């Protein structure tokens, strides 16, 4: 019997850990194969490949369930004898609508290791396969739940050992060191498993070593990596001993419980840029936090971020749509979190995931959400449909201009001078009146923000100059002149000579400014006066600002 373990990843660069684990645990079974696709691939070609198998087992998530069911239907059209087995978080709860589909035969609920092994050993006799949902005619049957999987079985596990190592360098590799979460946030599926269990240390390190040797970006799937201080420091030490210069490691942490010993270890030993911390702040509103069973000390979280952001790249998350979070609360959260100037600030919208307690509170809070994946909030007692639509436009501007690194200096100035919420909201709304949110060029991005500023901040010359700087800094090679003209050519040549800049190796743009850009860059302070900014291009990496004072000292 030929069985295929597969999934549709969100992007080509992603990898799926679940199917690798299941394949490794059962790779001796004759006929078992595994293969990854992505949601943008031609569904007919995916179905054509899958239809060659007797059973196709899909790993299902909120981002791929729609496409997975579409492919399953196409597989059945090509080969009615192929059986479709689904597993994963998206089908482990409220699965009746899925299992009753003609093109779905089986669902494994919850952890898949034990049920999948039983399935391939018993098929086609599945009556006693634990945690399996199946059909008998029109009747839906659910077998008894499998016992909690013993993670000690992973003692000699290394799920990536069946990959072609050469294909891993440009992919994001995922690793789990534990399962479960100590917290009970009602919007999160992890809250349903409050017992934190750790994989064997030898297995963790063997997998991590292989990933470091053959991959570049490593993401830890643990919901709160820093629960155990000694474990956290031990893994950090292992990484420092074995990592390659190009490696980057991303951890999801809870900042306000980060142990002082971990903080000190990072200060003393971790090189800048090696670690990324993903921190789910979600909201600064304590009433909203408590309403979804979250505890968070934002002041402490903020302090930890500010202590470590010179070493660790921060990715901060907010959620729009939580109960008791009104418009002004969301404005305050966005303003306060943005002031931390994390390289990435994700503004997500409340999702009503199957199985989460949030689904039981729709009447209490007037929640209305899309019945289709990703089950996003539409309105509530706290936010109207129009308000949510407005924040979606704000989020678009945030993605393009901050997370997309198009106008970082401009937005820092706006935050210090005006406040970021209203600016991004206005910019996002204006963007939609000029261009399609999904079809625009780089020049469109800068044209739109320039037009928006001309219309709404006509007397602010600083913001206009910063837009120009952000534009010129975005390129690897010297671009065409836009937004702000350079100084006269003779004056430019004279300044390059005086500062002894290497005009053979680099190309330069020198812009006249009405403020001290270097002071603003270092301290976010504006000092008016006649100044210049020198931008240097090497043709390989993004442009850089030349430090005038350093150049003057070097030429002295």
Secondary structure by P-SEA (a helix, b strand, c coil): cbbbbcccccccccccaaaaaaaaaccccccbbbbbbcccccaaaaaaaaccccbbbbbcccccaaaaaaaaaaaaaacccbbbbbbccccccccccccccccccbbbccccaaaaaaaaaccccccccccbbbbcccbbbbccccccccccccccccccccccccccccbbbbbbccccccccccccccccccbbbbccaaaaaaaaaaaaacccbbbbccccccccaaaaaaaaaaaaacccccbbbbbbcccccccaaaaaaaacccccccbbbbbccccccaaaaaaacccccaaaaaaaaaaccccbbbbbbbbcccccccaaaaaaaaaaaaaaccccccccccccccccccccccccccccccccccccccccccccaaaaaaaaaaaaaaaccccccccaaaaaaaaaccccaaaaaaaaaaaaaccccccccaaaaaaaaaaaaaacccccaaaaaaaaaaaaacccccccccccccccaaaaaaaaaaaccccccbbbbbbbbcccaaaaaaccccccccbbbbbbbcccccbbbbcaaaaaaaac
